[in-house]
Amino acid sequence: MDTWQIILIAVAGALGLIVLILLGVILAGRASRHKDKVGKVKVIDGVRYTPDENVTDGSGAVKATFTREDVMLARGKEYLVQRNGRVMPGKYTVLMADETVTEANIRVGGFVRPYKHKASIVLAEGDKVCATSHAVVLR
């Protein structure tokens, strides 16, 4: 082999290595951007953002569902709303854990209020939330 052929092969190898490194950096950047997505719930700076989902069946009856990103509030247990905690600040859809129940009382920040199935609730950081009458799912 001539010297120029060896140089050409070395340059081609170096360019190939640079391309592989750039692809790795690009793919790592995409992975880090998508790591805050949990199913259909997106977490930005420790706050949940949730699109509405269908929570009734075809006849309009309540359909109890539970997905990995949902938060179950047990009756009588108090939860602290905090960034990157079990219950994060943000807007949730209140779903009844029991299909026969259409409304549950939830205490937020010391005030108890009734919430119907599919009602929206906004929780701020530092709030204490407690399902007082029935277990509920926050989506």
Secondary structure, DSSP 8 states (H G I E B T S, - for coil): --HHHHHHHHHHHHHHHHHHHHHHHHHHHHHHHHTTEETTEEEETTEEE------B-TTS-B-----TT-EEE-BT-EEEB-TTSSB-SEEEEEEESSTT--EEEEEETTEEEEEETTEEEEE-TT-EEEESSS-EEE-
